[in-house]
């Protein structure tokens, strides 16, 4: 798994095996939950860009306390 954090609001992840995905995304979401609690006005969006490539980010359009999943087209 490769992780690139561009700022405190998003984490970009690349996985080489399917087995890594669940654990890696769960860790990233848990990390951003702390930031979401500090801000108190946004939720978390998990976006799959292509097989094995994801972004987990704080998103003002997602209600606080919720996590949405998207697949980028």
C-alpha positions in Angstrom: 0.0 0.0 0.0 1.2 3.5 -0.8 -0.1 6.5 1.0 0.2 10.1 -0.1 -1.3 12.8 2.2 -1.7 16.1 0.4 -3.1 18.0 3.4 -4.9 17.4 6.6 -8.2 17.0 4.8 -7.4 14.2 2.3 -5.4 11.0 2.0 -4.6 9.3 -1.4 -4.1 5.6 -1.3 -2.8 3.1 -3.9 -3.1 -0.7 -3.2 -1.3 -3.5 -5.0 -3.5 -6.3 -3.7 -7.3 -6.6 -2.9 -6.5 -7.8 0.6 -5.0 -4.5 1.5 -8.0 -2.4 0.5 -10.3 -2.9 3.5 -7.6 -2.4 6.2 -6.1 0.6 4.4 -9.4 2.4 3.8 -10.5 1.7 7.4 -7.2 3.2 8.7 -7.6 6.3 6.5 -11.2 6.9 7.6 -10.3 6.5 11.2 -7.5 9.0 10.8 -9.8 11.6 9.2 -12.6 11.0 11.8 -10.4 12.9 14.3 -10.0 15.8 11.8 -13.8 15.8 11.2 -14.5 16.0 14.9 -12.2 19.0 15.2 -13.9 20.8 12.4 -17.4 19.6 13.4 -19.1 20.6 10.1 -18.2 17.9 7.5 -18.2 14.2 6.9 -15.9 11.9 5.0 -16.1 10.8 1.3 -14.3 7.7 0.0 -13.7 7.9 -3.8 -12.5 5.0 -5.9 -10.7 6.4 -8.9 -9.7 3.1 -10.5 -9.0 -0.4 -9.3 -6.6 0.0 -6.3 -6.6 3.9 -6.3 -8.7 5.7 -3.7 -9.0 9.1 -2.0 -10.4 9.5 1.5 -11.3 13.1 2.2 -13.2 15.5 4.5 -16.1 16.8 2.5 -18.4 19.7 3.4 -21.2 18.2 1.3 -21.3 15.1 3.5 -23.2 15.5 6.8 -21.1 15.5 9.9 -20.8 11.9 11.3 -21.4 10.2 8.0 -19.2 8.6 5.4 -20.2 8.4 1.7 -18.6 6.2 -1.0 -18.3 7.2 -4.6 -16.8 5.7 -7.8 -15.3 8.3 -10.1 -16.4 7.9 -13.6 
